[in-house]
Amino acid sequence: MTGGMDFRQLEMFHAVAENSSFTLAGRQLFVAQSAISRKIRLLEEELGEKLFKRVNKRIFLTPAGEVMLRYARRIFQDLKNAALEVSDIAQLKTGVIRIGSGMTACMYLLPPIIEKFKTRYPDLEVQIVTGTSEKLIPQIRNGTLDVGILTLPVKSLDLEVIPFTTEELVVVASPKHRLLAKKRNVSALDLKDFPMILFNPGTATRQLIDEYFARLGFEPRVIMVSESVATIKPLVRINLGISLLPLPAVAIEAKRGELHYLRIRGERLTRDIGLVAHKGDYKPKALIELMALFRSES
């Protein structure tokens, strides 16, 4: 190594590594992609090692890149902790706490807890970002989000995971469904011929559903997918198909007679929801208080 890397080089490397994309890193940092490519190339020349490799138009970290990312994460986490410790947010006087959540949890789990939190700490601003676990976990890692409310399991050595609640997934159908509207429960095997509207492949909840049906020896007949429970419910209501959704997400509509739900006989399908935060040495008091509030409500 003939020179010294600068902070901007490290920041650009960190952004590219976390996003697995030079283009997305450029958008995040408001820098042209060509400038990022040039800085990364200079950094690799300084280190004498390639940090990224390209495979089929995708970029991956090399072993040297993996080492660099581990230290970069530590550096940026330390910088964030330093800023938090000297700011008013450490005393719960002012500041922002950023929460990432799936759409369903955002609609049914977060509101009562955020309401209590804001009552206790009215001067703290709460920002909520919705998305899949796949999209939110990198933002927790890089400090863009303070905590995530995510479907478990989330397995990563650099993340702290605290189980919060367990939700039962139920079969949801139209009240006009010819075969299911009068039933209160159903065997999972009886569902294999029904058209289904499910969450997108790759989402944590969809993975649980797919694994559940795989154990039973069949694949569901999926006619449509969506990331949002708010999109799925009206389509089920008009009898386009049935779905598997968390019970809290359909309880109000079922009470109104707009949807009908059935419990699964035998092995029930459930999902665990937990708090996911970066496993750092320091947590701001606001985050500690929010996590304690979630625990008290579980």
N, C-alpha and C positions, 0 to 999 in steps of 0.2 A: 504494500500500500504506500503510494508515493505522496499522497496529500491527505487532507482531512475532509470527510464528508460534511456537508452543511445541513442545517435543520430542514431546509426546504426539500432537499433530496430525500431525507428520511420520511418526511410527510408525504411526498409523492409515492415513494415506495410503499408505505403503509396503506395508502388509499388504493393503489393498484392491487396489492395483495388481498385486501379485505373485499374488494369488489370483483376480483378475478377479471378485471377489464380496464384497459387504458382509457377507453371512452367514458365509462362510468366514473372513473377516478377524476377525469378532466371536468366532468359536470359537477362533481362534488366539490372540487377545489376551485372551480371557475378558471381553469387554465386550459389552453389549447392542448390537444392530444400530442401534437408534435413536440411541444415543450416538455411534456412529461416523458415522452420517449427519449428525448435528448438527455434529460437529467438522470434517468435510469441507466442509460448507456454509460454516462460519465461515472455513475456510482459503481457500476460493474467493472469499469476500467480501474477505478481507485482500489477496489477490493481484489481484483484479479480473478473474479469468479462470476459466472452467469447466475443471476437470481431468478430468472424466469425462462421457461421453455414453451414453445408453441406446438400444439398438437391439434390438427384438424380445425384450425382457426380459433382455438381456445388456448388460453394461457394457464400455465401451472407453475407452482414454485419448484425450484430445484432444491436439493438438500441444503445448499448454502442459503437459498431464499427462505427456507423454513426456519433456519437458525436466526437469520436477520429479522424475520417477522416476530419471533418470540421476544427478542430484545426490544424491537420497535413497540410492540404492545405494552411492554413493561415501562418503557420511557414515557409513552403518551398517557398511560394510566397514572404514573407518578406526577406528571405535569398537571393532570386533571385534579388529582388529590390535593396537590399543593394549592391550586387555585381555590378549591372548595374550602380548605381549612382556613384560609385567610379572608373568606367572603362572609357576608351576612347570612348566607344560607345555612352556614354551620350553626347559627343561633336561631334558626327558624324565623328570621325577621323578614327576609325577602328572598327572591330567587325563583327558579323554575325547576320542577321535577318532571321528567319525561318518561311516559309509560307506553310500552308497546303491547298490543293485545290483538288476539284474533277477533273477528267481527262479532261472534256469538258472545264471547266473554265481555266485549265492550258494551253490548246491548243489555246484558242481563246480570253480570256480576259486578262490573265496575261502578255503575251509577250510585248505589247506596253507600259504597265504601268511600268513593270520592266525595260524596255529599258530607259524610261525617268528617273526613279529613279537612275539607274546606271550612267546616264549622270551627274546627280546632285551630286551623292555621289559615286564616282568611287572606293573608298577604302573600302567600305562596301561590305562584301560578302553576297550574297542572296542564301539561300538554299530552295529548293522547294520539298515538299513531297506530293505525290498524294494518294488519297484514298477516301473512302466513309465518309460521315459525322459521321457515327457510329464509325469509326476507328480514325478520326481526332479529334473529340471533347475531348476525354480523354487526348490526347497529348497537346491540348490547356490548359486544366485544370492543368495538372502537369508541365507545363512550357517547355515541349519539343519543342512545336511550339509557336511562338509569336502571330500569327494571322491565321485565316482560311478564305478562300473564299468559302462559302458553300451555298447550296440550303436552303432557309428558308421555314417554320419557324424553328428556334432553340430557344427553351424555356428553360431557366435555370437562376436562380437567380444570379449565380456566373459568368455569361458570359454577356459581352456587345455585342449587335447586332446592326449593322448599315446597313440598306438596301442600296444596291449599284445600282442594275439595274434589270429590268424585261425582261425576254426572252420569246418570243412566241414559243411554241412547234408546229411543223407542221408535217403533214403526209409525210413520205418520201418513195418513190417507185422507182423501176427501170424505166429508160426511155423506156424500152421494155414492161412495164406492160400492159396487154391486156385491162384492164378496167380503169386504172387511168392515164396512160401516157398522155392523151390528155386533162385531166381536170385540172382546176386551183384551184378549191375548192371542198369540199366534206362534206356531213353531217356526224357527228360522228356516228350516228346510222347505216350508211351504211358500217361502218368498222367492224361490229361484226363478219362477216363471213370470213374476210381476215386473213391468217396466219401472225402473228406478231413476230418481233424480238425486245425485249424490254430490258431495264436495269434490273439488278438483283432485285429480291424481297428484301425489306428491305432498299433499297437506297431511299433517299429523293425524287428524281424525279420519281421513280417508284411508290412511295406511292401517289404522286400527280396524276399520270396517273390512278392508280387503283381507287382512290376516284372519279375521273372525270367520269370514265365509270360506277361506282357504282351509281352515281347520275342519269345516263341515264338508269340504270336498266339491265345492262348486263356485263359479264366478257369477256375481249378480248381473242381471240384464240391465245395463246402464244405458239410458237413452239421452241423458243430458247431465252436464256437470256445471257447478258454479262454485265460486269462492265464498259466496255470501248466503247465509241462512235467510236473509231478507228477500233474496231472489227465489230461493227454492220454495218457500212457503206458499206464495200465491199460485205457483204452477201446480203444486200438489192440491191446493184448494179447488182448482178447476178440473181436477181429475186427470191431469196429463200423466201422472205417475205417482208412485209412493216414494217415501224417503226414510232415512234413518237420521234422526236429529236429537240433540240433547233435550231431555224433558223440560227444563226451564225455558227453552226457546219456543215451546209450543203450548205451554200451560194456559196462557191467557186466551189464545185463539180456541183452544179446546173447550174452555169454560163458556165461551161465547157461542159455541156450536159452529165455528168457522172451519175447524180442523178436527180430525178424530185421531187419537193415538192408541196404539196397542202395545202392551208389554210383550217381550219375547219370553216364551216358555223355556225352561231349562237353563242353559248357560246364558246369562244376560250379558249384554254388551255395554261396557262402561268406558269412560275416559277419565283420566286424572288430570286435573288442572293445577299448575304450580307457579310459584314466583321464581323467576330466573334473573339473576344479577351477576355482574362481574365479580369474581372472587379476588377482590383487592384487599390490601391491608387497611384501607380507610373507606368508610361509607359516610356520606353526609347525614346529619341528624334527620333531615326531612325524609330520606329514604328509609332510615331505621324506623322512624315513626310510622311510615306508610306500611312497611312490612309487618310491623307489630299489629297494626290495625287489621290487616288481612288475616293474620294468625288468630286474632280474637274473634273473627267472624267465621272461622272454619268450623 
